[in-house]
Amino acid sequence: MKIKTILFCWLPTFIIVFGLNGVFHGQLAANFFDTNLIQLEPAIHKMKDTDPLWVGLLDLVLTFGMTYFITARREGKINLGNAAFAGGLLNLISSGTWNFANAAMFSWSVTVTICDITWHILLGAFGGLIIGAIYNRVQKRAGAVKLSTNI
């Protein structure tokens, strides 16, 4: 696996996943989280001041892990269903750990736990699809270049 291929798959996926996660948590579901985590009122105010740098680093690490596990030791085309499954599974593990720890320590709402885990599974599956599609396109181009140099 070439470093260039990993970067081509990883960086666009990170940008998309980070953006979608920001829109979901900061806009689309912000009221949902506020309403369902009202019992954590003092902590909610701190959550609203979350530093996007740390969230970005989290998404950077997660998308790198997805890219590695989906593309490592691959020969030929990646099955997009398998890529989506791998991305969703990695996000189930990471968001499940986060949400279950919050549920145990802070009486995190069951509704929030289920909804947040579901969101992150879907986001991970989408990220896996992006990684697989980019990888397949890069491999196809590399194959075409290889063929043209052999002629």
C-alpha positions in Angstrom: 0.0 0.0 0.0 1.4 3.3 -1.1 1.4 6.3 1.3 0.0 8.4 -1.5 -3.0 6.0 -1.9 -3.7 6.2 1.8 -3.6 10.0 1.8 -5.9 10.2 -1.3 -8.4 8.0 0.5 -8.0 9.4 4.0 -8.0 13.2 3.7 -11.1 13.7 1.6 -12.9 11.2 3.8 -11.8 13.1 6.9 -13.0 16.4 5.5 -16.5 15.0 4.6 -16.9 13.0 7.9 -15.7 16.0 10.0 -18.1 18.3 8.1 -21.1 16.0 8.4 -20.4 15.3 12.1 -20.2 19.1 12.7 -23.5 19.8 10.9 -25.3 16.9 12.7 -24.1 17.7 16.2 -24.0 21.5 15.8 -27.1 22.1 13.8 -29.5 19.2 12.9 -29.5 17.4 16.2 -28.3 20.2 18.6 -31.8 20.7 20.0 -32.3 17.0 20.4 -29.1 16.7 22.5 -30.0 19.8 24.5 -33.5 18.5 25.3 -32.4 14.9 26.1 -29.4 15.9 28.2 -31.1 18.5 30.3 -30.2 16.7 33.5 -26.5 17.5 32.7 -27.2 21.2 32.6 -23.8 22.4 33.9 -21.9 20.1 31.6 -24.1 21.0 28.6 -22.7 24.6 28.7 -19.2 23.2 28.6 -20.1 20.9 25.7 -21.3 23.9 23.7 -17.8 25.4 24.1 -16.2 22.3 22.7 -12.9 23.1 20.9 -13.3 21.9 17.3 -9.6 21.1 17.2 -10.1 18.1 19.5 -13.1 17.0 17.6 -11.2 17.3 14.4 -8.3 15.2 15.8 -10.8 12.6 16.9 -12.3 12.4 13.4 -8.8 12.5 11.9 -7.8 9.4 13.9 -11.1 7.6 13.2 -10.9 8.2 9.5 -7.3 7.1 9.4 -8.3 3.9 11.2 -11.1 3.3 8.7 -8.8 4.0 5.8 -6.2 1.6 7.1 -8.5 -1.2 7.9 -10.4 -0.9 4.7 -7.4 -0.6 2.4 -4.6 -2.5 4.1 -3.3 -5.5 2.2 -5.8 -5.0 -0.6 -5.1 -6.2 -4.1 -7.6 -5.1 -6.7 -11.0 -3.7 -6.2 -12.6 -3.2 -2.8 -16.2 -4.4 -2.3 -18.1 -1.3 -1.3 -20.5 -3.2 1.0 -17.5 -4.6 2.9 -16.0 -1.1 3.1 -19.3 0.4 4.5 -19.5 -2.5 7.0 -15.9 -1.9 8.2 -16.5 1.8 8.6 -19.7 1.3 10.4 -18.2 -1.4 12.7 -15.2 0.8 13.7 -17.6 3.7 14.5 -19.9 1.3 16.4 -16.9 0.4 18.6 -15.7 3.9 19.1 -19.0 5.7 19.6 -20.4 2.8 21.6 -17.4 3.0 24.0 -17.9 6.8 24.3 -21.7 6.6 24.8 -21.6 3.7 27.2 -19.0 5.4 29.3 -21.1 8.5 29.4 -24.2 6.5 30.3 -22.3 4.9 33.2 -20.7 8.0 34.6 -23.3 10.8 33.8 -26.7 9.1 33.6 -26.5 9.7 29.8 -30.0 9.3 28.3 -30.7 5.9 26.7 -32.3 7.8 23.8 -29.2 9.9 23.3 -27.0 6.8 23.5 -29.0 4.9 20.9 -29.4 7.9 18.5 -25.7 8.9 18.8 -24.4 5.4 18.2 -26.8 5.0 15.2 -25.6 8.3 13.8 -22.0 7.3 14.1 -22.6 3.9 12.6 -24.2 5.5 9.6 -21.5 8.2 9.3 -18.8 5.4 9.5 -20.6 3.4 6.8 -20.7 6.4 4.6 -17.0 7.1 5.2 -16.3 3.5 4.4 -18.1 3.9 1.1 -16.1 7.0 0.3 -12.8 5.3 1.1 -13.7 2.3 -1.0 -14.9 4.4 -4.0 -11.7 6.6 -3.9 -9.5 3.5 -3.5 -11.1 1.7 -6.4 -10.8 4.8 -8.6 -7.1 5.3 -7.7 -6.4 1.6 -8.4 -8.2 1.8 -11.7 -6.1 4.8 -12.8 -2.9 3.1 -11.6 -3.9 0.1 -13.7 -4.6 2.2 -16.7 -1.2 4.0 -16.4 0.5 0.7 -15.9 -1.1 -0.7 -19.1 -0.3 2.4 -21.2 3.4 2.2 -20.2 3.6 -1.4 -21.1 2.3 -0.8 -24.7 
